[in-house]
Amino acid sequence: MRISFAVVDVFATKPLTGNPLALVPDADGLPDDVMRAVAREFNQSETTFLLRPTLPGADRRLRSFTPTGEEVGGAGHNALGAWLWLAESEAAGPGDYTQEIGGRALPVRVDLAPDGAPLVSMAQAAPRFGRTAGDREALAAALGLVEADLEGGPAQVVDTGAGHLMVPVRDRAAVDRARPDAGRLIAALRTVEGEGAYVFSVEEAGDGATAYARFFNPSMGIWEDPATGTAAGPLAALLVERELSPAGTLHIEQGHALRRPSRLAVTVTGAEVTLTGTGLTVAEGTLRV
């Protein structure tokens, strides 16, 4: 069996930055075990498969898997990268579309940036605010920090398609110092029913970013992710909810610790959360199975 694939750098303006996504554009007929094996082979944070839709009105169905075989239902870089590839390959011109992902039908908009590069915007689910972490000392230790580093309100799970724990810390230096202990972090996340941890600071640094963040998700086989749309959406919603930022478009810097700087744009208008980003295809080929 020959399986065509592409690699797309998402939230990037030049190659080898942003968050790489492995994409299988023609996945109809692939069994689940093959999809999971392909995701293990690529060993990216997520591998996305494009299929025919099953929901009425949807244009494409997307399924995404982590290297450990866990299926991801949120609309983040896994979905945005697929639509960037579709736009680059002229399979989806500028306009409005509907994607089927995680059992939901969500709107997608394809535009062109001023330089002619594809620009994709996609709606996430309305934010749901979940449990807060009560044991601050244990959470700090799980992240390789001290309790005094946790500053800016309680750590809370927020979900716009995937429920991640938003962990505010006092400054960007604390974000950079985080060195999680996988076992402790998994235990801390389980107590609040969170999937991953988004450690962030709202310290200003002259780059126009609303927040500076890192994402850890050892329970899903992702040690650190350079750009996480399913966490940026919840973070933007939380910052607006706590009145730490006005509604509108928020910019989040991520990926610097991995030397893959990424900038994510999230627009929050009431209960509407929209993720926007660009990127480019950096590899194409054939996988022989």
Beta strands, then each sheet from edge to edge (+ up, - down):
strand 1: 2-10
strand 2: 19-24
strand 3: 47-51
strand 4: 60-65
strand 5: 71-72
strand 6: 95-101
strand 7: 104-112
strand 8: 118-124
strand 9: 128-132
strand 10: 156-159
strand 11: 163-168
strand 12: 197-201
strand 13: 211-217
strand 14: 222-225
strand 15: 248-254
strand 16: 262-269
strand 17: 272-288
sheet 1: 5+ 4- 3+ 2+ 1- 17+ 8- 7+ 6-
sheet 2: 5+ 4- 3+ 2+ 1- 17+ 16- 15+ 13+ 12- 11- 10+ 9-
sheet 3: 5+ 4- 3+ 2+ 1- 17+ 16- 15+ 13+ 14-
end
